[in-house]
């Protein structure tokens, strides 16, 4: 279950991934309010609590539910209470896919490494130079289906990028993103489902 803000880029990206990795059961929850980290975090916590309460009421967990995960997706940007939102998720066992300054960092990494500690507008301009169809100000969206074809490259670049931030002693610093952990989890879930299907064919 992925909880993210209601803007175009994040939902487009995860829908494209969901279409490409159809063996993973992905439920996308769009938070219509502004994408403030604490709002996303609290919504994620509430949904996870609801799921756990329903399971307790049933008294059992089926085999598909054992590996369920809830992820909160939000940006650092200039939002208040970012660290508090991360801490709340960690306390409540919610995984966090965060980006600093913004989700577009993740999309750039499908094309190239990126190490400039730029603000959101500069990052969006860089993405525009890599994706001619994308225009942040004009509301034009990147071709996320095409980007998904380079997802493993993006994951490797993001992991290296995060390692540099951690070596610098600022794991939440710009530029950085942990969305690669979420995309890897989705792809791993698909592989698990495929393996189960091959062991138990209909």
DRENSE-155983 format. One record per atom (N, C-alpha, C): x negated, y, z negated; atom name; residue in one letter; residue number from 1. Coordinates in nm, 2 decimals. Layout:
// residues N
- X, Y, Z, CA, a, NUM
...
// end
This chain:
// residues 202
- -0.08, -0.12, 0.00, N, x, 1
- 0.00, 0.00, 0.00, CA, x, 1
- -0.09, 0.12, 0.00, C, x, 1
- -0.07, 0.21, 0.10, N, x, 2
- -0.15, 0.33, 0.11, CA, x, 2
- -0.06, 0.45, 0.09, C, x, 2
- -0.10, 0.54, 0.00, N, x, 3
- -0.03, 0.66, -0.03, CA, x, 3
- -0.11, 0.78, 0.02, C, x, 3
- -0.06, 0.85, 0.11, N, x, 4
- -0.14, 0.97, 0.17, CA, x, 4
- -0.04, 1.08, 0.19, C, x, 4
- -0.10, 1.20, 0.22, N, x, 5
- -0.02, 1.32, 0.25, CA, x, 5
- 0.05, 1.31, 0.38, C, x, 5
- 0.15, 1.40, 0.40, N, x, 6
- 0.24, 1.39, 0.51, CA, x, 6
- 0.19, 1.46, 0.64, C, x, 6
- 0.06, 1.50, 0.65, N, x, 7
- 0.01, 1.56, 0.77, CA, x, 7
- -0.01, 1.45, 0.87, C, x, 7
- -0.04, 1.50, 1.00, N, x, 8
- -0.04, 1.41, 1.11, CA, x, 8
- -0.16, 1.31, 1.11, C, x, 8
- -0.28, 1.36, 1.07, N, x, 9
- -0.40, 1.29, 1.10, CA, x, 9
- -0.41, 1.15, 1.02, C, x, 9
- -0.39, 1.16, 0.89, N, x, 10
- -0.40, 1.04, 0.81, CA, x, 10
- -0.30, 0.93, 0.85, C, x, 10
- -0.17, 0.97, 0.86, N, x, 11
- -0.07, 0.87, 0.90, CA, x, 11
- -0.10, 0.81, 1.04, C, x, 11
- -0.14, 0.90, 1.13, N, x, 12
- -0.18, 0.85, 1.27, CA, x, 12
- -0.29, 0.75, 1.26, C, x, 12
- -0.39, 0.78, 1.18, N, x, 13
- -0.50, 0.69, 1.17, CA, x, 13
- -0.47, 0.55, 1.12, C, x, 13
- -0.39, 0.55, 1.01, N, x, 14
- -0.36, 0.42, 0.94, CA, x, 14
- -0.25, 0.35, 1.02, C, x, 14
- -0.17, 0.41, 1.09, N, x, 15
- -0.07, 0.34, 1.18, CA, x, 15
- -0.15, 0.28, 1.30, C, x, 15
- -0.25, 0.35, 1.35, N, x, 16
- -0.33, 0.29, 1.46, CA, x, 16
- -0.41, 0.16, 1.40, C, x, 16
- -0.46, 0.17, 1.28, N, x, 17
- -0.53, 0.06, 1.22, CA, x, 17
- -0.43, -0.05, 1.20, C, x, 17
- -0.32, -0.02, 1.15, N, x, 18
- -0.21, -0.12, 1.12, CA, x, 18
- -0.18, -0.20, 1.25, C, x, 18
- -0.17, -0.13, 1.36, N, x, 19
- -0.13, -0.19, 1.49, CA, x, 19
- -0.25, -0.28, 1.54, C, x, 19
- -0.37, -0.24, 1.51, N, x, 20
- -0.49, -0.31, 1.56, CA, x, 20
- -0.51, -0.43, 1.47, C, x, 20
- -0.48, -0.42, 1.34, N, x, 21
- -0.51, -0.53, 1.25, CA, x, 21
- -0.37, -0.58, 1.20, C, x, 21
- -0.29, -0.64, 1.28, N, x, 22
- -0.15, -0.67, 1.25, CA, x, 22
- -0.14, -0.79, 1.15, C, x, 22
- -0.25, -0.86, 1.12, N, x, 23
- -0.24, -0.97, 1.03, CA, x, 23
- -0.24, -0.92, 0.88, C, x, 23
- -0.28, -0.80, 0.86, N, x, 24
- -0.28, -0.74, 0.73, CA, x, 24
- -0.15, -0.67, 0.70, C, x, 24
- -0.09, -0.70, 0.59, N, x, 25
- 0.04, -0.63, 0.56, CA, x, 25
- 0.01, -0.50, 0.49, C, x, 25
- 0.04, -0.39, 0.57, N, x, 26
- 0.01, -0.26, 0.53, CA, x, 26
- 0.14, -0.18, 0.51, C, x, 26
- 0.16, -0.12, 0.40, N, x, 27
- 0.27, -0.03, 0.38, CA, x, 27
- 0.22, 0.11, 0.36, C, x, 27
- 0.26, 0.20, 0.44, N, x, 28
- 0.22, 0.34, 0.44, CA, x, 28
- 0.32, 0.42, 0.37, C, x, 28
- 0.29, 0.49, 0.26, N, x, 29
- 0.38, 0.58, 0.19, CA, x, 29
- 0.33, 0.72, 0.22, C, x, 29
- 0.41, 0.80, 0.28, N, x, 30
- 0.38, 0.94, 0.32, CA, x, 30
- 0.44, 1.03, 0.21, C, x, 30
- 0.35, 1.10, 0.15, N, x, 31
- 0.39, 1.20, 0.04, CA, x, 31
- 0.42, 1.33, 0.11, C, x, 31
- 0.55, 1.37, 0.12, N, x, 32
- 0.59, 1.49, 0.19, CA, x, 32
- 0.54, 1.62, 0.13, C, x, 32
- 0.51, 1.62, 0.00, N, x, 33
- 0.46, 1.74, -0.06, CA, x, 33
- 0.32, 1.77, -0.01, C, x, 33
- 0.27, 1.89, -0.04, N, x, 34
- 0.14, 1.92, 0.00, CA, x, 34
- 0.04, 1.82, -0.06, C, x, 34
- -0.07, 1.79, 0.02, N, x, 35
- -0.16, 1.69, -0.02, CA, x, 35
- -0.25, 1.72, -0.13, C, x, 35
- -0.19, 1.76, -0.24, N, x, 36
- -0.27, 1.79, -0.36, CA, x, 36
- -0.31, 1.65, -0.42, C, x, 36
- -0.44, 1.63, -0.45, N, x, 37
- -0.49, 1.50, -0.51, CA, x, 37
- -0.40, 1.45, -0.62, C, x, 37
- -0.37, 1.54, -0.72, N, x, 38
- -0.30, 1.49, -0.84, CA, x, 38
- -0.16, 1.44, -0.80, C, x, 38
- -0.10, 1.50, -0.70, N, x, 39
- 0.04, 1.46, -0.65, CA, x, 39
- 0.03, 1.32, -0.59, C, x, 39
- -0.08, 1.30, -0.51, N, x, 40
- -0.10, 1.17, -0.45, CA, x, 40
- -0.13, 1.06, -0.55, C, x, 40
- -0.21, 1.10, -0.65, N, x, 41
- -0.25, 1.01, -0.75, CA, x, 41
- -0.13, 0.97, -0.84, C, x, 41
- -0.05, 1.06, -0.88, N, x, 42
- 0.06, 1.03, -0.96, CA, x, 42
- 0.16, 0.94, -0.89, C, x, 42
- 0.18, 0.98, -0.76, N, x, 43
- 0.28, 0.89, -0.68, CA, x, 43
- 0.23, 0.75, -0.67, C, x, 43
- 0.10, 0.73, -0.65, N, x, 44
- 0.04, 0.60, -0.64, CA, x, 44
- 0.06, 0.52, -0.77, C, x, 44
- 0.03, 0.59, -0.88, N, x, 45
- 0.05, 0.53, -1.01, CA, x, 45
- 0.19, 0.49, -1.04, C, x, 45
- 0.29, 0.57, -1.00, N, x, 46
- 0.43, 0.54, -1.02, CA, x, 46
- 0.47, 0.42, -0.94, C, x, 46
- 0.42, 0.41, -0.81, N, x, 47
- 0.46, 0.30, -0.73, CA, x, 47
- 0.40, 0.17, -0.78, C, x, 47
- 0.27, 0.18, -0.82, N, x, 48
- 0.21, 0.06, -0.88, CA, x, 48
- 0.28, 0.01, -1.01, C, x, 48
- 0.32, 0.10, -1.09, N, x, 49
- 0.39, 0.07, -1.21, CA, x, 49
- 0.53, 0.00, -1.18, C, x, 49
- 0.59, 0.06, -1.08, N, x, 50
- 0.72, 0.00, -1.03, CA, x, 50
- 0.70, -0.14, -0.98, C, x, 50
- 0.60, -0.17, -0.90, N, x, 51
- 0.57, -0.30, -0.85, CA, x, 51
- 0.54, -0.40, -0.97, C, x, 51
- 0.46, -0.35, -1.06, N, x, 52
- 0.42, -0.44, -1.17, CA, x, 52
- 0.55, -0.47, -1.26, C, x, 52
- 0.64, -0.38, -1.28, N, x, 53
- 0.76, -0.40, -1.35, CA, x, 53
- 0.85, -0.50, -1.29, C, x, 53
- 0.86, -0.49, -1.15, N, x, 54
- 0.94, -0.58, -1.08, CA, x, 54
- 0.89, -0.72, -1.09, C, x, 54
- 0.76, -0.74, -1.08, N, x, 55
- 0.70, -0.87, -1.09, CA, x, 55
- 0.72, -0.93, -1.23, C, x, 55
- 0.71, -0.85, -1.34, N, x, 56
- 0.73, -0.90, -1.47, CA, x, 56
- 0.88, -0.94, -1.49, C, x, 56
- 0.97, -0.87, -1.43, N, x, 57
- 1.11, -0.90, -1.43, CA, x, 57
- 1.13, -1.04, -1.36, C, x, 57
- 1.07, -1.06, -1.25, N, x, 58
- 1.08, -1.19, -1.18, CA, x, 58
- 1.01, -1.30, -1.26, C, x, 58
- 0.90, -1.27, -1.33, N, x, 59
- 0.83, -1.37, -1.40, CA, x, 59
- 0.73, -1.45, -1.33, C, x, 59
- 0.71, -1.41, -1.20, N, x, 60
- 0.61, -1.48, -1.12, CA, x, 60
- 0.56, -1.39, -1.01, C, x, 60
- 0.44, -1.42, -0.96, N, x, 61
- 0.38, -1.35, -0.84, CA, x, 61
- 0.36, -1.45, -0.73, C, x, 61
- 0.40, -1.42, -0.61, N, x, 62
- 0.38, -1.52, -0.51, CA, x, 62
- 0.24, -1.50, -0.45, C, x, 62
- 0.20, -1.60, -0.37, N, x, 63
- 0.06, -1.60, -0.33, CA, x, 63
- 0.02, -1.48, -0.25, C, x, 63
- 0.11, -1.42, -0.17, N, x, 64
- 0.08, -1.30, -0.10, CA, x, 64
- 0.06, -1.18, -0.19, C, x, 64
- 0.13, -1.18, -0.30, N, x, 65
- 0.12, -1.06, -0.39, CA, x, 65
- -0.01, -1.06, -0.48, C, x, 65
- -0.07, -1.17, -0.49, N, x, 66
- -0.19, -1.18, -0.58, CA, x, 66
- -0.30, -1.09, -0.54, C, x, 66
- -0.31, -1.06, -0.41, N, x, 67
- -0.42, -0.97, -0.36, CA, x, 67
- -0.37, -0.83, -0.32, C, x, 67
- -0.25, -0.80, -0.36, N, x, 68
- -0.20, -0.66, -0.33, CA, x, 68
- -0.29, -0.56, -0.39, C, x, 68
- -0.30, -0.45, -0.32, N, x, 69
- -0.38, -0.33, -0.36, CA, x, 69
- -0.30, -0.20, -0.33, C, x, 69
- -0.31, -0.11, -0.42, N, x, 70
- -0.26, 0.03, -0.40, CA, x, 70
- -0.37, 0.12, -0.39, C, x, 70
- -0.37, 0.20, -0.28, N, x, 71
- -0.47, 0.30, -0.25, CA, x, 71
- -0.42, 0.44, -0.24, C, x, 71
- -0.48, 0.53, -0.31, N, x, 72
- -0.45, 0.68, -0.29, CA, x, 72
- -0.55, 0.74, -0.20, C, x, 72
- -0.50, 0.81, -0.10, N, x, 73
- -0.59, 0.88, 0.00, CA, x, 73
- -0.57, 1.03, -0.01, C, x, 73
- -0.68, 1.10, -0.05, N, x, 74
- -0.67, 1.24, -0.05, CA, x, 74
- -0.81, 1.31, -0.03, C, x, 74
- -0.81, 1.44, 0.00, N, x, 75
- -0.93, 1.52, 0.03, CA, x, 75
- -0.97, 1.60, -0.09, C, x, 75
- -1.10, 1.63, -0.09, N, x, 76
- -1.15, 1.72, -0.19, CA, x, 76
- -1.11, 1.87, -0.16, C, x, 76
- -1.15, 1.91, -0.04, N, x, 77
- -1.12, 2.04, 0.01, CA, x, 77
- -1.14, 2.14, -0.10, C, x, 77
- -1.04, 2.23, -0.12, N, x, 78
- -1.04, 2.33, -0.23, CA, x, 78
- -0.93, 2.30, -0.33, C, x, 78
- -0.89, 2.18, -0.34, N, x, 79
- -0.77, 2.14, -0.42, CA, x, 79
- -0.81, 2.14, -0.57, C, x, 79
- -0.72, 2.18, -0.66, N, x, 80
- -0.75, 2.17, -0.80, CA, x, 80
- -0.73, 2.03, -0.85, C, x, 80
- -0.79, 2.00, -0.96, N, x, 81
- -0.77, 1.87, -1.04, CA, x, 81
- -0.82, 1.75, -0.96, C, x, 81
- -0.92, 1.77, -0.87, N, x, 82
- -0.97, 1.65, -0.79, CA, x, 82
- -1.02, 1.55, -0.88, C, x, 82
- -1.12, 1.58, -0.97, N, x, 83
- -1.18, 1.49, -1.06, CA, x, 83
- -1.08, 1.42, -1.15, C, x, 83
- -0.98, 1.50, -1.19, N, x, 84
- -0.88, 1.44, -1.28, CA, x, 84
- -0.79, 1.34, -1.21, C, x, 84
- -0.77, 1.37, -1.08, N, x, 85
- -0.69, 1.27, -1.00, CA, x, 85
- -0.76, 1.14, -0.98, C, x, 85
- -0.89, 1.15, -0.95, N, x, 86
- -0.97, 1.03, -0.94, CA, x, 86
- -0.97, 0.95, -1.07, C, x, 86
- -0.99, 1.02, -1.18, N, x, 87
- -1.00, 0.95, -1.31, CA, x, 87
- -0.86, 0.89, -1.34, C, x, 87
- -0.75, 0.95, -1.31, N, x, 88
- -0.62, 0.89, -1.33, CA, x, 88
- -0.61, 0.76, -1.26, C, x, 88
- -0.65, 0.76, -1.13, N, x, 89
- -0.64, 0.64, -1.05, CA, x, 89
- -0.72, 0.53, -1.10, C, x, 89
- -0.84, 0.56, -1.14, N, x, 90
- -0.93, 0.46, -1.20, CA, x, 90
- -0.88, 0.40, -1.33, C, x, 90
- -0.82, 0.49, -1.41, N, x, 91
- -0.76, 0.44, -1.54, CA, x, 91
- -0.64, 0.34, -1.51, C, x, 91
- -0.57, 0.37, -1.40, N, x, 92
- -0.45, 0.29, -1.37, CA, x, 92
- -0.47, 0.18, -1.27, C, x, 92
- -0.60, 0.16, -1.24, N, x, 93
- -0.64, 0.05, -1.14, CA, x, 93
- -0.58, 0.08, -1.00, C, x, 93
- -0.59, 0.20, -0.96, N, x, 94
- -0.55, 0.24, -0.83, CA, x, 94
- -0.68, 0.27, -0.75, C, x, 94
- -0.70, 0.22, -0.64, N, x, 95
- -0.82, 0.24, -0.56, CA, x, 95
- -0.81, 0.38, -0.49, C, x, 95
- -0.92, 0.45, -0.47, N, x, 96
- -0.92, 0.58, -0.41, CA, x, 96
- -1.00, 0.59, -0.29, C, x, 96
- -0.94, 0.64, -0.18, N, x, 97
- -1.01, 0.67, -0.05, CA, x, 97
- -1.02, 0.82, -0.04, C, x, 97
- -1.13, 0.88, -0.08, N, x, 98
- -1.14, 1.02, -0.09, CA, x, 98
- -1.23, 1.07, 0.02, C, x, 98
- -1.22, 1.19, 0.06, N, x, 99
- -1.31, 1.26, 0.16, CA, x, 99
- -1.34, 1.40, 0.12, C, x, 99
- -1.46, 1.44, 0.14, N, x, 100
- -1.51, 1.57, 0.10, CA, x, 100
- -1.58, 1.63, 0.22, C, x, 100
- -1.53, 1.74, 0.29, N, x, 101
- -1.42, 1.82, 0.24, CA, x, 101
- -1.28, 1.77, 0.28, C, x, 101
- -1.28, 1.69, 0.39, N, x, 102
- -1.15, 1.65, 0.45, CA, x, 102
- -1.16, 1.52, 0.53, C, x, 102
- -1.04, 1.47, 0.56, N, x, 103
- -1.03, 1.34, 0.63, CA, x, 103
- -1.10, 1.34, 0.76, C, x, 103
- -1.11, 1.45, 0.83, N, x, 104
- -1.18, 1.46, 0.96, CA, x, 104
- -1.32, 1.41, 0.95, C, x, 104
- -1.39, 1.41, 0.84, N, x, 105
- -1.52, 1.36, 0.82, CA, x, 105
- -1.52, 1.21, 0.87, C, x, 105
- -1.42, 1.14, 0.82, N, x, 106
- -1.40, 1.00, 0.86, CA, x, 106
- -1.40, 0.98, 1.01, C, x, 106
- -1.33, 1.07, 1.08, N, x, 107
- -1.31, 1.05, 1.22, CA, x, 107
- -1.44, 1.09, 1.30, C, x, 107
- -1.51, 1.18, 1.25, N, x, 108
- -1.64, 1.22, 1.31, CA, x, 108
- -1.73, 1.09, 1.31, C, x, 108
- -1.73, 1.02, 1.20, N, x, 109
- -1.82, 0.91, 1.18, CA, x, 109
- -1.79, 0.79, 1.28, C, x, 109
- -1.68, 0.80, 1.35, N, x, 110
- -1.66, 0.70, 1.46, CA, x, 110
- -1.74, 0.73, 1.58, C, x, 110
- -1.79, 0.85, 1.58, N, x, 111
- -1.87, 0.90, 1.70, CA, x, 111
- -2.02, 0.91, 1.67, C, x, 111
- -2.05, 0.96, 1.55, N, x, 112
- -2.19, 0.99, 1.52, CA, x, 112
- -2.21, 1.01, 1.37, C, x, 112
- -2.34, 1.01, 1.32, N, x, 113
- -2.37, 1.04, 1.18, CA, x, 113
- -2.34, 1.19, 1.16, C, x, 113
- -2.31, 1.23, 1.04, N, x, 114
- -2.28, 1.37, 1.00, CA, x, 114
- -2.33, 1.40, 0.86, C, x, 114
- -2.42, 1.50, 0.85, N, x, 115
- -2.48, 1.53, 0.72, CA, x, 115
- -2.47, 1.67, 0.69, C, x, 115
- -2.40, 1.75, 0.76, N, x, 116
- -2.38, 1.89, 0.73, CA, x, 116
- -2.28, 1.92, 0.62, C, x, 116
- -2.32, 1.99, 0.51, N, x, 117
- -2.22, 2.01, 0.40, CA, x, 117
- -2.13, 2.13, 0.43, C, x, 117
- -2.06, 2.11, 0.55, N, x, 118
- -1.97, 2.22, 0.59, CA, x, 118
- -1.83, 2.22, 0.52, C, x, 118
- -1.76, 2.33, 0.54, N, x, 119
- -1.63, 2.33, 0.49, CA, x, 119
- -1.53, 2.27, 0.59, C, x, 119
- -1.40, 2.27, 0.55, N, x, 120
- -1.30, 2.20, 0.63, CA, x, 120
- -1.29, 2.25, 0.78, C, x, 120
- -1.29, 2.38, 0.79, N, x, 121
- -1.28, 2.44, 0.93, CA, x, 121
- -1.39, 2.41, 1.02, C, x, 121
- -1.51, 2.41, 0.96, N, x, 122
- -1.63, 2.37, 1.05, CA, x, 122
- -1.63, 2.22, 1.08, C, x, 122
- -1.58, 2.14, 0.99, N, x, 123
- -1.57, 2.00, 1.01, CA, x, 123
- -1.47, 1.97, 1.12, C, x, 123
- -1.36, 2.04, 1.12, N, x, 124
- -1.26, 2.02, 1.22, CA, x, 124
- -1.31, 2.07, 1.36, C, x, 124
- -1.39, 2.18, 1.36, N, x, 125
- -1.45, 2.22, 1.49, CA, x, 125
- -1.54, 2.12, 1.54, C, x, 125
- -1.62, 2.05, 1.45, N, x, 126
- -1.71, 1.95, 1.50, CA, x, 126
- -1.63, 1.83, 1.56, C, x, 126
- -1.52, 1.80, 1.50, N, x, 127
- -1.44, 1.69, 1.55, CA, x, 127
- -1.38, 1.73, 1.69, C, x, 127
- -1.34, 1.85, 1.70, N, x, 128
- -1.29, 1.90, 1.83, CA, x, 128
- -1.39, 1.88, 1.94, C, x, 128
- -1.52, 1.90, 1.91, N, x, 129
- -1.62, 1.89, 2.01, CA, x, 129
- -1.64, 1.74, 2.05, C, x, 129
- -1.61, 1.65, 1.96, N, x, 130
- -1.62, 1.51, 1.99, CA, x, 130
- -1.50, 1.45, 2.05, C, x, 130
- -1.38, 1.50, 2.02, N, x, 131
- -1.25, 1.45, 2.06, CA, x, 131
- -1.18, 1.57, 2.14, C, x, 131
- -1.20, 1.58, 2.27, N, x, 132
- -1.14, 1.69, 2.34, CA, x, 132
- -0.99, 1.70, 2.33, C, x, 132
- -0.92, 1.59, 2.30, N, x, 133
- -0.78, 1.60, 2.28, CA, x, 133
- -0.73, 1.65, 2.15, C, x, 133
- -0.83, 1.67, 2.06, N, x, 134
- -0.79, 1.72, 1.92, CA, x, 134
- -0.81, 1.87, 1.91, C, x, 134
- -0.71, 1.93, 1.85, N, x, 135
- -0.71, 2.07, 1.83, CA, x, 135
- -0.64, 2.10, 1.70, C, x, 135
- -0.72, 2.13, 1.59, N, x, 136
- -0.66, 2.14, 1.46, CA, x, 136
- -0.56, 2.26, 1.45, C, x, 136
- -0.60, 2.37, 1.51, N, x, 137
- -0.51, 2.49, 1.50, CA, x, 137
- -0.39, 2.47, 1.59, C, x, 137
- -0.40, 2.40, 1.70, N, x, 138
- -0.29, 2.38, 1.80, CA, x, 138
- -0.20, 2.26, 1.77, C, x, 138
- -0.24, 2.19, 1.67, N, x, 139
- -0.15, 2.07, 1.63, CA, x, 139
- -0.17, 1.95, 1.72, C, x, 139
- -0.28, 1.95, 1.80, N, x, 140
- -0.31, 1.83, 1.89, CA, x, 140
- -0.39, 1.73, 1.81, C, x, 140
- -0.35, 1.61, 1.82, N, x, 141
- -0.40, 1.50, 1.74, CA, x, 141
- -0.51, 1.42, 1.81, C, x, 141
- -0.61, 1.36, 1.74, N, x, 142
- -0.71, 1.28, 1.80, CA, x, 142
- -0.64, 1.14, 1.84, C, x, 142
- -0.70, 1.08, 1.94, N, x, 143
- -0.65, 0.95, 1.98, CA, x, 143
- -0.70, 0.84, 1.88, C, x, 143
- -0.63, 0.82, 1.78, N, x, 144
- -0.67, 0.73, 1.67, CA, x, 144
- -0.68, 0.58, 1.72, C, x, 144
- -0.60, 0.54, 1.81, N, x, 145
- -0.61, 0.41, 1.87, CA, x, 145
- -0.74, 0.38, 1.93, C, x, 145
- -0.79, 0.48, 2.00, N, x, 146
- -0.93, 0.47, 2.06, CA, x, 146
- -1.04, 0.47, 1.95, C, x, 146
- -1.02, 0.55, 1.85, N, x, 147
- -1.12, 0.56, 1.74, CA, x, 147
- -1.13, 0.42, 1.67, C, x, 147
- -1.02, 0.35, 1.65, N, x, 148
- -1.02, 0.23, 1.58, CA, x, 148
- -1.11, 0.13, 1.65, C, x, 148
- -1.13, 0.14, 1.78, N, x, 149
- -1.23, 0.05, 1.84, CA, x, 149
- -1.37, 0.06, 1.80, C, x, 149
- -1.40, 0.17, 1.73, N, x, 150
- -1.53, 0.20, 1.68, CA, x, 150
- -1.54, 0.19, 1.52, C, x, 150
- -1.44, 0.12, 1.46, N, x, 151
- -1.43, 0.13, 1.32, CA, x, 151
- -1.55, 0.07, 1.24, C, x, 151
- -1.61, -0.03, 1.29, N, x, 152
- -1.72, -0.09, 1.22, CA, x, 152
- -1.84, 0.01, 1.22, C, x, 152
- -1.86, 0.08, 1.33, N, x, 153
- -1.97, 0.18, 1.34, CA, x, 153
- -1.94, 0.29, 1.23, C, x, 153
- -1.81, 0.33, 1.23, N, x, 154
- -1.77, 0.44, 1.13, CA, x, 154
- -1.80, 0.39, 0.99, C, x, 154
- -1.76, 0.26, 0.96, N, x, 155
- -1.78, 0.21, 0.82, CA, x, 155
- -1.93, 0.21, 0.79, C, x, 155
- -2.02, 0.17, 0.88, N, x, 156
- -2.16, 0.17, 0.85, CA, x, 156
- -2.21, 0.31, 0.83, C, x, 156
- -2.17, 0.40, 0.91, N, x, 157
- -2.22, 0.54, 0.89, CA, x, 157
- -2.17, 0.60, 0.76, C, x, 157
- -2.05, 0.57, 0.73, N, x, 158
- -1.99, 0.62, 0.60, CA, x, 158
- -2.06, 0.57, 0.48, C, x, 158
- -2.10, 0.44, 0.49, N, x, 159
- -2.17, 0.38, 0.37, CA, x, 159
- -2.31, 0.44, 0.36, C, x, 159
- -2.38, 0.46, 0.47, N, x, 160
- -2.51, 0.53, 0.46, CA, x, 160
- -2.50, 0.67, 0.41, C, x, 160
- -2.40, 0.74, 0.46, N, x, 161
- -2.37, 0.88, 0.41, CA, x, 161
- -2.35, 0.88, 0.26, C, x, 161
- -2.26, 0.79, 0.21, N, x, 162
- -2.23, 0.79, 0.07, CA, x, 162
- -2.36, 0.76, -0.01, C, x, 162
- -2.44, 0.67, 0.04, N, x, 163
- -2.56, 0.63, -0.03, CA, x, 163
- -2.66, 0.75, -0.05, C, x, 163
- -2.66, 0.83, 0.06, N, x, 164
- -2.74, 0.96, 0.05, CA, x, 164
- -2.69, 1.05, -0.06, C, x, 164
- -2.56, 1.07, -0.07, N, x, 165
- -2.50, 1.15, -0.17, CA, x, 165
- -2.53, 1.09, -0.31, C, x, 165
- -2.52, 0.96, -0.32, N, x, 166
- -2.54, 0.90, -0.45, CA, x, 166
- -2.69, 0.92, -0.49, C, x, 166
- -2.78, 0.90, -0.40, N, x, 167
- -2.93, 0.92, -0.42, CA, x, 167
- -2.95, 1.07, -0.47, C, x, 167
- -2.87, 1.16, -0.42, N, x, 168
- -2.88, 1.30, -0.45, CA, x, 168
- -2.82, 1.33, -0.59, C, x, 168
- -2.75, 1.23, -0.65, N, x, 169
- -2.69, 1.25, -0.78, CA, x, 169
- -2.56, 1.32, -0.77, C, x, 169
- -2.50, 1.33, -0.65, N, x, 170
- -2.36, 1.39, -0.63, CA, x, 170
- -2.28, 1.31, -0.54, C, x, 170
- -2.23, 1.19, -0.59, N, x, 171
- -2.15, 1.10, -0.51, CA, x, 171
- -2.02, 1.16, -0.45, C, x, 171
- -1.97, 1.26, -0.51, N, x, 172
- -1.85, 1.33, -0.46, CA, x, 172
- -1.88, 1.45, -0.37, C, x, 172
- -2.01, 1.47, -0.35, N, x, 173
- -2.05, 1.59, -0.28, CA, x, 173
- -2.02, 1.58, -0.13, C, x, 173
- -2.02, 1.70, -0.06, N, x, 174
- -2.00, 1.69, 0.09, CA, x, 174
- -2.13, 1.67, 0.16, C, x, 174
- -2.12, 1.61, 0.28, N, x, 175
- -2.01, 1.54, 0.33, CA, x, 175
- -2.01, 1.40, 0.28, C, x, 175
- -1.89, 1.35, 0.24, N, x, 176
- -1.88, 1.21, 0.20, CA, x, 176
- -1.74, 1.16, 0.21, C, x, 176
- -1.72, 1.03, 0.22, N, x, 177
- -1.59, 0.97, 0.23, CA, x, 177
- -1.60, 0.82, 0.18, C, x, 177
- -1.50, 0.78, 0.11, N, x, 178
- -1.49, 0.64, 0.08, CA, x, 178
- -1.38, 0.57, 0.15, C, x, 178
- -1.33, 0.63, 0.26, N, x, 179
- -1.22, 0.56, 0.33, CA, x, 179
- -1.27, 0.43, 0.39, C, x, 179
- -1.40, 0.42, 0.42, N, x, 180
- -1.45, 0.30, 0.47, CA, x, 180
- -1.42, 0.18, 0.38, C, x, 180
- -1.41, 0.20, 0.25, N, x, 181
- -1.38, 0.09, 0.16, CA, x, 181
- -1.24, 0.04, 0.18, C, x, 181
- -1.15, 0.13, 0.21, N, x, 182
- -1.01, 0.10, 0.24, CA, x, 182
- -1.00, 0.02, 0.37, C, x, 182
- -1.06, 0.07, 0.48, N, x, 183
- -1.05, 0.01, 0.61, CA, x, 183
- -1.12, -0.13, 0.60, C, x, 183
- -1.22, -0.15, 0.53, N, x, 184
- -1.28, -0.28, 0.51, CA, x, 184
- -1.19, -0.37, 0.44, C, x, 184
- -1.12, -0.32, 0.33, N, x, 185
- -1.03, -0.40, 0.26, CA, x, 185
- -0.91, -0.45, 0.35, C, x, 185
- -0.86, -0.36, 0.43, N, x, 186
- -0.75, -0.40, 0.53, CA, x, 186
- -0.80, -0.50, 0.62, C, x, 186
- -0.92, -0.49, 0.68, N, x, 187
- -0.97, -0.59, 0.77, CA, x, 187
- -1.00, -0.72, 0.70, C, x, 187
- -1.04, -0.71, 0.58, N, x, 188
- -1.07, -0.84, 0.50, CA, x, 188
- -0.94, -0.91, 0.48, C, x, 188
- -0.83, -0.83, 0.45, N, x, 189
- -0.70, -0.89, 0.42, CA, x, 189
- -0.65, -0.96, 0.55, C, x, 189
- -0.67, -0.90, 0.66, N, x, 190
- -0.63, -0.96, 0.79, CA, x, 190
- -0.71, -1.09, 0.81, C, x, 190
- -0.84, -1.10, 0.78, N, x, 191
- -0.91, -1.22, 0.80, CA, x, 191
- -0.87, -1.33, 0.70, C, x, 191
- -0.83, -1.29, 0.58, N, x, 192
- -0.78, -1.38, 0.48, CA, x, 192
- -0.65, -1.44, 0.53, C, x, 192
- -0.56, -1.36, 0.59, N, x, 193
- -0.43, -1.41, 0.64, CA, x, 193
- -0.45, -1.50, 0.76, C, x, 193
- -0.55, -1.46, 0.85, N, x, 194
- -0.58, -1.55, 0.96, CA, x, 194
- -0.63, -1.68, 0.92, C, x, 194
- -0.72, -1.68, 0.82, N, x, 195
- -0.77, -1.81, 0.77, CA, x, 195
- -0.67, -1.90, 0.71, C, x, 195
- -0.57, -1.83, 0.63, N, x, 196
- -0.47, -1.91, 0.57, CA, x, 196
- -0.38, -1.97, 0.68, C, x, 196
- -0.35, -1.90, 0.79, N, x, 197
- -0.27, -1.94, 0.89, CA, x, 197
- -0.33, -2.06, 0.97, C, x, 197
- -0.46, -2.05, 0.98, N, x, 198
- -0.53, -2.16, 1.05, CA, x, 198
- -0.54, -2.29, 0.97, C, x, 198
- -0.54, -2.27, 0.84, N, x, 199
- -0.54, -2.39, 0.75, CA, x, 199
- -0.40, -2.45, 0.74, C, x, 199
- -0.30, -2.37, 0.76, N, x, 200
- -0.16, -2.42, 0.74, CA, x, 200
- -0.08, -2.38, 0.86, C, x, 200
- -0.11, -2.44, 0.98, N, x, 201
- -0.03, -2.40, 1.10, CA, x, 201
- 0.11, -2.45, 1.08, C, x, 201
- 0.20, -2.37, 1.15, N, x, 202
- 0.34, -2.41, 1.15, CA, x, 202
- 0.37, -2.53, 1.24, C, x, 202
// end
